[in-house]
Amino acid sequence: MENIIDIAKKVLKIEADAVAALAEKLDSTFEKAIDIIFKSKSRVVVTGMGKSGLVGKKIAATLASTGTPAFFMHPAEASHGDLGMVTSDDVIIAISNSGETAELSGLIPFLKRFNVGLIAMTGSRNSTLARSADVHLDVSVKEEACPLGVVPTASTTAALAMGDAIAVALLVKRGLKQEDFAFFHPGGNLGKKLFIKVKDLMHTGDALPFVSPETEMTKAVVEISSKRLGVAIVSDAGKKILGVLTDGDIRRGIEKWGKEFFDMKAGEVMTKNPKTISEDELVVKALSIMETHSITSLAVPDSDGKAIGVIHLHDILKQGIA
């Protein structure tokens, strides 16, 4: 009996070769398929039975999330009323390795009658589905990864990869930007990175720790501790930022001056010209500054240099932004 690791490696090699072989098959028919979808005034309807149907659901989801309206339609349900969801402006992507799936073949008369665009994704260019389509995309594979040669493995991987190629090609053709992609994923990590601004997370008002340059360090330490942000803003009477005092400044100060440290003033210990950030900047920019300079908080000044907030690393990480 073959070693389990060897079996797994063989499966991955067969599937990788199947995907790589697709690149050699791409020609003007792929460009035509993209053009048909791009010019469509409506949606892409993906359909397929069994394992091909599961692949189709993923392809539809990927298309929808990258700017191409799409949904999955079960071909068996289609012949029992769901075809009412399809319009003449839609484009059908039908997936079948054999190209002879009865449920898909049964849809062809309807699609032809109402002039619905049909893109077939099959492993047989001479199949009923392939010959009936406006465009046929060849996703045939040399062999399945299954030793019996019957379980859909390499063939479904190839179909899935072709679906990704379609989605990405359309994404680029539409000029979709990262910001556009985030609109379709407002609850995801990318959406958070692109939508949450510093002003949404920063601490303000009475939560801000302020000390003057003349504040004794004993009192400054109390202010830092009580506000629990690991920092105090050193400001003038008008709250203009002159510097900051951090937990790190305190540790380094004690190491440098010993007992004398507590007799010093905040202005003598503070970090001058601290890193700051605008309230209108994205939180991900604040995170980048913190990581670059190994700090955990940033003061937020207004246009006149007056402190209006502090954003802390922990608040950013709580949002799942990293």
NUZA-463344 format. One record per residue (C-alpha): residue number from 1; residue in one letter; chain; x, y, z. Coordinates in steps of 0.2 Angstrom, whole numbers, always signed. Layout:
<pts>
<pt n="NUM" res="A" chain="A" x="X" y="Y" z="Z"/>
...
</pts>
This chain:
<pts>
<pt n="1" res="M" chain="A" x="+0" y="+0" z="+0"/>
<pt n="2" res="E" chain="A" x="+6" y="+17" z="-5"/>
<pt n="3" res="N" chain="A" x="+12" y="+29" z="+9"/>
<pt n="4" res="I" chain="A" x="-2" y="+41" z="+14"/>
<pt n="5" res="I" chain="A" x="+10" y="+56" z="+11"/>
<pt n="6" res="D" chain="A" x="+14" y="+50" z="-6"/>
<pt n="7" res="I" chain="A" x="-4" y="+48" z="-11"/>
<pt n="8" res="A" chain="A" x="-8" y="+66" z="-5"/>
<pt n="9" res="K" chain="A" x="+7" y="+72" z="-15"/>
<pt n="10" res="K" chain="A" x="+1" y="+63" z="-31"/>
<pt n="11" res="V" chain="A" x="-16" y="+71" z="-29"/>
<pt n="12" res="L" chain="A" x="-9" y="+88" z="-27"/>
<pt n="13" res="K" chain="A" x="+3" y="+86" z="-42"/>
<pt n="14" res="I" chain="A" x="-11" y="+79" z="-53"/>
<pt n="15" res="E" chain="A" x="-23" y="+94" z="-49"/>
<pt n="16" res="A" chain="A" x="-9" y="+107" z="-50"/>
<pt n="17" res="D" chain="A" x="-5" y="+100" z="-68"/>
<pt n="18" res="A" chain="A" x="-23" y="+101" z="-72"/>
<pt n="19" res="V" chain="A" x="-24" y="+119" z="-68"/>
<pt n="20" res="A" chain="A" x="-7" y="+123" z="-76"/>
<pt n="21" res="A" chain="A" x="-14" y="+115" z="-92"/>
<pt n="22" res="L" chain="A" x="-28" y="+127" z="-93"/>
<pt n="23" res="A" chain="A" x="-16" y="+141" z="-97"/>
<pt n="24" res="E" chain="A" x="-11" y="+133" z="-113"/>
<pt n="25" res="K" chain="A" x="-29" y="+131" z="-118"/>
<pt n="26" res="L" chain="A" x="-34" y="+149" z="-117"/>
<pt n="27" res="D" chain="A" x="-37" y="+158" z="-133"/>
<pt n="28" res="S" chain="A" x="-49" y="+171" z="-141"/>
<pt n="29" res="T" chain="A" x="-64" y="+161" z="-135"/>
<pt n="30" res="F" chain="A" x="-60" y="+166" z="-117"/>
<pt n="31" res="E" chain="A" x="-59" y="+184" z="-122"/>
<pt n="32" res="K" chain="A" x="-76" y="+182" z="-131"/>
<pt n="33" res="A" chain="A" x="-83" y="+175" z="-115"/>
<pt n="34" res="I" chain="A" x="-77" y="+190" z="-105"/>
<pt n="35" res="D" chain="A" x="-84" y="+202" z="-118"/>
<pt n="36" res="I" chain="A" x="-101" y="+194" z="-117"/>
<pt n="37" res="I" chain="A" x="-102" y="+195" z="-98"/>
<pt n="38" res="F" chain="A" x="-94" y="+213" z="-98"/>
<pt n="39" res="K" chain="A" x="-107" y="+219" z="-110"/>
<pt n="40" res="S" chain="A" x="-122" y="+211" z="-102"/>
<pt n="41" res="K" chain="A" x="-135" y="+223" z="-95"/>
<pt n="42" res="S" chain="A" x="-140" y="+210" z="-81"/>
<pt n="43" res="R" chain="A" x="-133" y="+196" z="-71"/>
<pt n="44" res="V" chain="A" x="-122" y="+180" z="-73"/>
<pt n="45" res="V" chain="A" x="-132" y="+165" z="-69"/>
<pt n="46" res="V" chain="A" x="-121" y="+150" z="-64"/>
<pt n="47" res="T" chain="A" x="-128" y="+132" z="-65"/>
<pt n="48" res="G" chain="A" x="-122" y="+115" z="-63"/>
<pt n="49" res="M" chain="A" x="-127" y="+98" z="-55"/>
<pt n="50" res="G" chain="A" x="-118" y="+89" z="-41"/>
<pt n="51" res="K" chain="A" x="-100" y="+93" z="-38"/>
<pt n="52" res="S" chain="A" x="-101" y="+105" z="-53"/>
<pt n="53" res="G" chain="A" x="-115" y="+114" z="-45"/>
<pt n="54" res="L" chain="A" x="-105" y="+116" z="-29"/>
<pt n="55" res="V" chain="A" x="-91" y="+124" z="-39"/>
<pt n="56" res="G" chain="A" x="-104" y="+135" z="-48"/>
<pt n="57" res="K" chain="A" x="-109" y="+142" z="-31"/>
<pt n="58" res="K" chain="A" x="-92" y="+147" z="-27"/>
<pt n="59" res="I" chain="A" x="-89" y="+155" z="-44"/>
<pt n="60" res="A" chain="A" x="-106" y="+164" z="-43"/>
<pt n="61" res="A" chain="A" x="-100" y="+171" z="-26"/>
<pt n="62" res="T" chain="A" x="-83" y="+176" z="-32"/>
<pt n="63" res="L" chain="A" x="-91" y="+185" z="-47"/>
<pt n="64" res="A" chain="A" x="-103" y="+194" z="-36"/>
<pt n="65" res="S" chain="A" x="-90" y="+200" z="-23"/>
<pt n="66" res="T" chain="A" x="-79" y="+207" z="-37"/>
<pt n="67" res="G" chain="A" x="-92" y="+218" z="-46"/>
<pt n="68" res="T" chain="A" x="-101" y="+206" z="-57"/>
<pt n="69" res="P" chain="A" x="-119" y="+203" z="-52"/>
<pt n="70" res="A" chain="A" x="-121" y="+184" z="-51"/>
<pt n="71" res="F" chain="A" x="-131" y="+170" z="-43"/>
<pt n="72" res="F" chain="A" x="-132" y="+151" z="-43"/>
<pt n="73" res="M" chain="A" x="-147" y="+142" z="-51"/>
<pt n="74" res="H" chain="A" x="-150" y="+124" z="-48"/>
<pt n="75" res="P" chain="A" x="-153" y="+116" z="-65"/>
<pt n="76" res="A" chain="A" x="-166" y="+104" z="-58"/>
<pt n="77" res="E" chain="A" x="-176" y="+117" z="-49"/>
<pt n="78" res="A" chain="A" x="-174" y="+128" z="-65"/>
<pt n="79" res="S" chain="A" x="-185" y="+116" z="-75"/>
<pt n="80" res="H" chain="A" x="-198" y="+117" z="-61"/>
<pt n="81" res="G" chain="A" x="-201" y="+136" z="-61"/>
<pt n="82" res="D" chain="A" x="-184" y="+144" z="-57"/>
<pt n="83" res="L" chain="A" x="-181" y="+148" z="-75"/>
<pt n="84" res="G" chain="A" x="-193" y="+163" z="-71"/>
<pt n="85" res="M" chain="A" x="-178" y="+171" z="-63"/>
<pt n="86" res="V" chain="A" x="-168" y="+172" z="-80"/>
<pt n="87" res="T" chain="A" x="-170" y="+186" z="-92"/>
<pt n="88" res="S" chain="A" x="-164" y="+188" z="-110"/>
<pt n="89" res="D" chain="A" x="-152" y="+200" z="-103"/>
<pt n="90" res="D" chain="A" x="-143" y="+188" z="-92"/>
<pt n="91" res="V" chain="A" x="-129" y="+177" z="-96"/>
<pt n="92" res="I" chain="A" x="-128" y="+158" z="-91"/>
<pt n="93" res="I" chain="A" x="-112" y="+149" z="-86"/>
<pt n="94" res="A" chain="A" x="-116" y="+131" z="-87"/>
<pt n="95" res="I" chain="A" x="-103" y="+119" z="-79"/>
<pt n="96" res="S" chain="A" x="-103" y="+100" z="-83"/>
<pt n="97" res="N" chain="A" x="-87" y="+89" z="-86"/>
<pt n="98" res="S" chain="A" x="-96" y="+78" z="-98"/>
<pt n="99" res="G" chain="A" x="-106" y="+91" z="-106"/>
<pt n="100" res="E" chain="A" x="-121" y="+79" z="-107"/>
<pt n="101" res="T" chain="A" x="-129" y="+82" z="-90"/>
<pt n="102" res="A" chain="A" x="-148" y="+79" z="-93"/>
<pt n="103" res="E" chain="A" x="-153" y="+94" z="-82"/>
<pt n="104" res="L" chain="A" x="-142" y="+106" z="-91"/>
<pt n="105" res="S" chain="A" x="-147" y="+99" z="-108"/>
<pt n="106" res="G" chain="A" x="-165" y="+102" z="-104"/>
<pt n="107" res="L" chain="A" x="-162" y="+121" z="-102"/>
<pt n="108" res="I" chain="A" x="-155" y="+123" z="-119"/>
<pt n="109" res="P" chain="A" x="-172" y="+125" z="-128"/>
<pt n="110" res="F" chain="A" x="-177" y="+139" z="-116"/>
<pt n="111" res="L" chain="A" x="-160" y="+148" z="-118"/>
<pt n="112" res="K" chain="A" x="-161" y="+147" z="-136"/>
<pt n="113" res="R" chain="A" x="-179" y="+153" z="-137"/>
<pt n="114" res="F" chain="A" x="-176" y="+168" z="-127"/>
<pt n="115" res="N" chain="A" x="-159" y="+172" z="-134"/>
<pt n="116" res="V" chain="A" x="-150" y="+170" z="-117"/>
<pt n="117" res="G" chain="A" x="-131" y="+170" z="-118"/>
<pt n="118" res="L" chain="A" x="-124" y="+153" z="-114"/>
<pt n="119" res="I" chain="A" x="-106" y="+150" z="-109"/>
<pt n="120" res="A" chain="A" x="-102" y="+132" z="-107"/>
<pt n="121" res="M" chain="A" x="-88" y="+125" z="-96"/>
<pt n="122" res="T" chain="A" x="-85" y="+107" z="-100"/>
<pt n="123" res="G" chain="A" x="-72" y="+94" z="-103"/>
<pt n="124" res="S" chain="A" x="-78" y="+89" z="-120"/>
<pt n="125" res="R" chain="A" x="-79" y="+101" z="-134"/>
<pt n="126" res="N" chain="A" x="-90" y="+89" z="-144"/>
<pt n="127" res="S" chain="A" x="-103" y="+87" z="-131"/>
<pt n="128" res="T" chain="A" x="-121" y="+93" z="-132"/>
<pt n="129" res="L" chain="A" x="-118" y="+108" z="-120"/>
<pt n="130" res="A" chain="A" x="-102" y="+113" z="-129"/>
<pt n="131" res="R" chain="A" x="-110" y="+113" z="-146"/>
<pt n="132" res="S" chain="A" x="-125" y="+123" z="-140"/>
<pt n="133" res="A" chain="A" x="-116" y="+137" z="-132"/>
<pt n="134" res="D" chain="A" x="-111" y="+154" z="-138"/>
<pt n="135" res="V" chain="A" x="-94" y="+151" z="-131"/>
<pt n="136" res="H" chain="A" x="-86" y="+135" z="-125"/>
<pt n="137" res="L" chain="A" x="-72" y="+135" z="-112"/>
<pt n="138" res="D" chain="A" x="-62" y="+119" z="-112"/>
<pt n="139" res="V" chain="A" x="-58" y="+113" z="-94"/>
<pt n="140" res="S" chain="A" x="-54" y="+95" z="-98"/>
<pt n="141" res="V" chain="A" x="-41" y="+86" z="-88"/>
<pt n="142" res="K" chain="A" x="-29" y="+72" z="-92"/>
<pt n="143" res="E" chain="A" x="-34" y="+62" z="-77"/>
<pt n="144" res="E" chain="A" x="-43" y="+63" z="-61"/>
<pt n="145" res="A" chain="A" x="-33" y="+63" z="-45"/>
<pt n="146" res="C" chain="A" x="-44" y="+48" z="-39"/>
<pt n="147" res="P" chain="A" x="-36" y="+31" z="-43"/>
<pt n="148" res="L" chain="A" x="-52" y="+25" z="-49"/>
<pt n="149" res="G" chain="A" x="-53" y="+39" z="-62"/>
<pt n="150" res="V" chain="A" x="-71" y="+43" z="-58"/>
<pt n="151" res="V" chain="A" x="-72" y="+54" z="-43"/>
<pt n="152" res="P" chain="A" x="-72" y="+73" z="-48"/>
<pt n="153" res="T" chain="A" x="-56" y="+79" z="-42"/>
<pt n="154" res="A" chain="A" x="-44" y="+87" z="-55"/>
<pt n="155" res="S" chain="A" x="-59" y="+91" z="-66"/>
<pt n="156" res="T" chain="A" x="-68" y="+101" z="-52"/>
<pt n="157" res="T" chain="A" x="-52" y="+110" z="-47"/>
<pt n="158" res="A" chain="A" x="-49" y="+115" z="-66"/>
<pt n="159" res="A" chain="A" x="-67" y="+122" z="-67"/>
<pt n="160" res="L" chain="A" x="-65" y="+132" z="-51"/>
<pt n="161" res="A" chain="A" x="-49" y="+139" z="-57"/>
<pt n="162" res="M" chain="A" x="-57" y="+144" z="-74"/>
<pt n="163" res="G" chain="A" x="-70" y="+153" z="-64"/>
<pt n="164" res="D" chain="A" x="-57" y="+162" z="-54"/>
<pt n="165" res="A" chain="A" x="-49" y="+167" z="-70"/>
<pt n="166" res="I" chain="A" x="-66" y="+174" z="-77"/>
<pt n="167" res="A" chain="A" x="-69" y="+184" z="-61"/>
<pt n="168" res="V" chain="A" x="-52" y="+192" z="-60"/>
<pt n="169" res="A" chain="A" x="-52" y="+196" z="-79"/>
<pt n="170" res="L" chain="A" x="-68" y="+205" z="-77"/>
<pt n="171" res="L" chain="A" x="-62" y="+213" z="-61"/>
<pt n="172" res="V" chain="A" x="-47" y="+221" z="-70"/>
<pt n="173" res="K" chain="A" x="-58" y="+225" z="-86"/>
<pt n="174" res="R" chain="A" x="-70" y="+234" z="-75"/>
<pt n="175" res="G" chain="A" x="-56" y="+244" z="-66"/>
<pt n="176" res="L" chain="A" x="-61" y="+238" z="-49"/>
<pt n="177" res="K" chain="A" x="-51" y="+246" z="-35"/>
<pt n="178" res="Q" chain="A" x="-47" y="+240" z="-18"/>
<pt n="179" res="E" chain="A" x="-60" y="+253" z="-11"/>
<pt n="180" res="D" chain="A" x="-73" y="+246" z="-23"/>
<pt n="181" res="F" chain="A" x="-70" y="+228" z="-17"/>
<pt n="182" res="A" chain="A" x="-72" y="+234" z="+1"/>
<pt n="183" res="F" chain="A" x="-90" y="+240" z="-3"/>
<pt n="184" res="F" chain="A" x="-95" y="+222" z="-6"/>
<pt n="185" res="H" chain="A" x="-86" y="+217" z="+10"/>
<pt n="186" res="P" chain="A" x="-91" y="+230" z="+23"/>
<pt n="187" res="G" chain="A" x="-91" y="+217" z="+37"/>
<pt n="188" res="G" chain="A" x="-74" y="+209" z="+32"/>
<pt n="189" res="N" chain="A" x="-57" y="+213" z="+37"/>
<pt n="190" res="L" chain="A" x="-53" y="+223" z="+21"/>
<pt n="191" res="G" chain="A" x="-69" y="+233" z="+23"/>
<pt n="192" res="K" chain="A" x="-64" y="+238" z="+41"/>
<pt n="193" res="K" chain="A" x="-47" y="+243" z="+34"/>
<pt n="194" res="L" chain="A" x="-54" y="+254" z="+21"/>
<pt n="195" res="F" chain="A" x="-69" y="+262" z="+30"/>
<pt n="196" res="I" chain="A" x="-64" y="+264" z="+48"/>
<pt n="197" res="K" chain="A" x="-56" y="+281" z="+52"/>
<pt n="198" res="V" chain="A" x="-45" y="+287" z="+66"/>
<pt n="199" res="K" chain="A" x="-60" y="+298" z="+72"/>
<pt n="200" res="D" chain="A" x="-71" y="+282" z="+74"/>
<pt n="201" res="L" chain="A" x="-59" y="+274" z="+87"/>
<pt n="202" res="M" chain="A" x="-50" y="+288" z="+95"/>
<pt n="203" res="H" chain="A" x="-52" y="+293" z="+114"/>
<pt n="204" res="T" chain="A" x="-58" y="+311" z="+116"/>
<pt n="205" res="G" chain="A" x="-64" y="+324" z="+129"/>
<pt n="206" res="D" chain="A" x="-62" y="+319" z="+147"/>
<pt n="207" res="A" chain="A" x="-54" y="+303" z="+142"/>
<pt n="208" res="L" chain="A" x="-38" y="+312" z="+136"/>
<pt n="209" res="P" chain="A" x="-24" y="+313" z="+148"/>
<pt n="210" res="F" chain="A" x="-16" y="+331" z="+148"/>
<pt n="211" res="V" chain="A" x="-2" y="+338" z="+158"/>
<pt n="212" res="S" chain="A" x="+8" y="+354" z="+156"/>
<pt n="213" res="P" chain="A" x="+27" y="+355" z="+154"/>
<pt n="214" res="E" chain="A" x="+28" y="+361" z="+172"/>
<pt n="215" res="T" chain="A" x="+18" y="+346" z="+179"/>
<pt n="216" res="E" chain="A" x="+29" y="+336" z="+192"/>
<pt n="217" res="M" chain="A" x="+32" y="+319" z="+186"/>
<pt n="218" res="T" chain="A" x="+24" y="+311" z="+201"/>
<pt n="219" res="K" chain="A" x="+8" y="+319" z="+195"/>
<pt n="220" res="A" chain="A" x="+11" y="+315" z="+177"/>
<pt n="221" res="V" chain="A" x="+13" y="+297" z="+181"/>
<pt n="222" res="V" chain="A" x="-4" y="+297" z="+190"/>
<pt n="223" res="E" chain="A" x="-12" y="+305" z="+175"/>
<pt n="224" res="I" chain="A" x="-5" y="+292" z="+163"/>
<pt n="225" res="S" chain="A" x="-11" y="+278" z="+175"/>
<pt n="226" res="S" chain="A" x="-28" y="+285" z="+178"/>
<pt n="227" res="K" chain="A" x="-33" y="+287" z="+160"/>
<pt n="228" res="R" chain="A" x="-26" y="+270" z="+155"/>
<pt n="229" res="L" chain="A" x="-19" y="+275" z="+138"/>
<pt n="230" res="G" chain="A" x="-1" y="+273" z="+142"/>
<pt n="231" res="V" chain="A" x="+2" y="+291" z="+137"/>
<pt n="232" res="A" chain="A" x="+0" y="+309" z="+142"/>
<pt n="233" res="I" chain="A" x="-1" y="+323" z="+131"/>
<pt n="234" res="V" chain="A" x="+10" y="+338" z="+136"/>
<pt n="235" res="S" chain="A" x="+2" y="+354" z="+130"/>
<pt n="236" res="D" chain="A" x="+1" y="+372" z="+133"/>
<pt n="237" res="A" chain="A" x="-14" y="+381" z="+141"/>
<pt n="238" res="G" chain="A" x="-23" y="+380" z="+124"/>
<pt n="239" res="K" chain="A" x="-20" y="+361" z="+123"/>
<pt n="240" res="K" chain="A" x="-8" y="+363" z="+108"/>
<pt n="241" res="I" chain="A" x="+3" y="+348" z="+108"/>
<pt n="242" res="L" chain="A" x="+21" y="+351" z="+114"/>
<pt n="243" res="G" chain="A" x="+26" y="+333" z="+117"/>
<pt n="244" res="V" chain="A" x="+20" y="+316" z="+125"/>
<pt n="245" res="L" chain="A" x="+25" y="+306" z="+140"/>
<pt n="246" res="T" chain="A" x="+23" y="+287" z="+138"/>
<pt n="247" res="D" chain="A" x="+26" y="+272" z="+149"/>
<pt n="248" res="G" chain="A" x="+42" y="+270" z="+140"/>
<pt n="249" res="D" chain="A" x="+48" y="+287" z="+144"/>
<pt n="250" res="I" chain="A" x="+45" y="+284" z="+162"/>
<pt n="251" res="R" chain="A" x="+54" y="+267" z="+162"/>
<pt n="252" res="R" chain="A" x="+69" y="+275" z="+153"/>
<pt n="253" res="G" chain="A" x="+68" y="+290" z="+164"/>
<pt n="254" res="I" chain="A" x="+70" y="+280" z="+180"/>
<pt n="255" res="E" chain="A" x="+84" y="+270" z="+172"/>
<pt n="256" res="K" chain="A" x="+93" y="+286" z="+168"/>
<pt n="257" res="W" chain="A" x="+90" y="+298" z="+183"/>
<pt n="258" res="G" chain="A" x="+84" y="+286" z="+197"/>
<pt n="259" res="K" chain="A" x="+76" y="+294" z="+211"/>
<pt n="260" res="E" chain="A" x="+79" y="+312" z="+204"/>
<pt n="261" res="F" chain="A" x="+67" y="+307" z="+190"/>
<pt n="262" res="F" chain="A" x="+51" y="+310" z="+201"/>
<pt n="263" res="D" chain="A" x="+57" y="+328" z="+205"/>
<pt n="264" res="M" chain="A" x="+58" y="+332" z="+187"/>
<pt n="265" res="K" chain="A" x="+45" y="+341" z="+176"/>
<pt n="266" res="A" chain="A" x="+35" y="+334" z="+162"/>
<pt n="267" res="G" chain="A" x="+43" y="+346" z="+150"/>
<pt n="268" res="E" chain="A" x="+61" y="+339" z="+154"/>
<pt n="269" res="V" chain="A" x="+56" y="+321" z="+151"/>
<pt n="270" res="M" chain="A" x="+43" y="+322" z="+137"/>
<pt n="271" res="T" chain="A" x="+46" y="+316" z="+119"/>
<pt n="272" res="K" chain="A" x="+46" y="+331" z="+108"/>
<pt n="273" res="N" chain="A" x="+39" y="+331" z="+91"/>
<pt n="274" res="P" chain="A" x="+29" y="+315" z="+94"/>
<pt n="275" res="K" chain="A" x="+21" y="+305" z="+80"/>
<pt n="276" res="T" chain="A" x="+3" y="+311" z="+77"/>
<pt n="277" res="I" chain="A" x="-11" y="+307" z="+64"/>
<pt n="278" res="S" chain="A" x="-26" y="+316" z="+57"/>
<pt n="279" res="E" chain="A" x="-43" y="+311" z="+63"/>
<pt n="280" res="D" chain="A" x="-48" y="+309" z="+45"/>
<pt n="281" res="E" chain="A" x="-34" y="+296" z="+41"/>
<pt n="282" res="L" chain="A" x="-39" y="+278" z="+40"/>
<pt n="283" res="V" chain="A" x="-35" y="+267" z="+55"/>
<pt n="284" res="V" chain="A" x="-24" y="+256" z="+45"/>
<pt n="285" res="K" chain="A" x="-13" y="+271" z="+42"/>
<pt n="286" res="A" chain="A" x="-12" y="+273" z="+61"/>
<pt n="287" res="L" chain="A" x="-7" y="+255" z="+63"/>
<pt n="288" res="S" chain="A" x="+6" y="+256" z="+50"/>
<pt n="289" res="I" chain="A" x="+14" y="+271" z="+60"/>
<pt n="290" res="M" chain="A" x="+13" y="+262" z="+76"/>
<pt n="291" res="E" chain="A" x="+22" y="+247" z="+69"/>
<pt n="292" res="T" chain="A" x="+35" y="+257" z="+60"/>
<pt n="293" res="H" chain="A" x="+40" y="+266" z="+76"/>
<pt n="294" res="S" chain="A" x="+36" y="+253" z="+89"/>
<pt n="295" res="I" chain="A" x="+24" y="+264" z="+98"/>
<pt n="296" res="T" chain="A" x="+6" y="+260" z="+105"/>
<pt n="297" res="S" chain="A" x="-3" y="+276" z="+103"/>
<pt n="298" res="L" chain="A" x="-4" y="+292" z="+93"/>
<pt n="299" res="A" chain="A" x="-10" y="+309" z="+97"/>
<pt n="300" res="V" chain="A" x="-23" y="+317" z="+86"/>
<pt n="301" res="P" chain="A" x="-21" y="+336" z="+83"/>
<pt n="302" res="D" chain="A" x="-33" y="+347" z="+74"/>
<pt n="303" res="S" chain="A" x="-28" y="+359" z="+60"/>
<pt n="304" res="D" chain="A" x="-21" y="+371" z="+73"/>
<pt n="305" res="G" chain="A" x="-10" y="+358" z="+82"/>
<pt n="306" res="K" chain="A" x="-22" y="+356" z="+97"/>
<pt n="307" res="A" chain="A" x="-25" y="+339" z="+104"/>
<pt n="308" res="I" chain="A" x="-42" y="+332" z="+100"/>
<pt n="309" res="G" chain="A" x="-39" y="+314" z="+103"/>
<pt n="310" res="V" chain="A" x="-28" y="+299" z="+106"/>
<pt n="311" res="I" chain="A" x="-29" y="+282" z="+96"/>
<pt n="312" res="H" chain="A" x="-22" y="+267" z="+105"/>
<pt n="313" res="L" chain="A" x="-16" y="+251" z="+97"/>
<pt n="314" res="H" chain="A" x="-27" y="+240" z="+107"/>
<pt n="315" res="D" chain="A" x="-43" y="+249" z="+100"/>
<pt n="316" res="I" chain="A" x="-37" y="+245" z="+83"/>
<pt n="317" res="L" chain="A" x="-33" y="+227" z="+87"/>
<pt n="318" res="K" chain="A" x="-50" y="+225" z="+95"/>
<pt n="319" res="Q" chain="A" x="-58" y="+229" z="+78"/>
<pt n="320" res="G" chain="A" x="-49" y="+214" z="+70"/>
<pt n="321" res="I" chain="A" x="-38" y="+225" z="+60"/>
<pt n="322" res="A" chain="A" x="-20" y="+219" z="+59"/>
</pts>
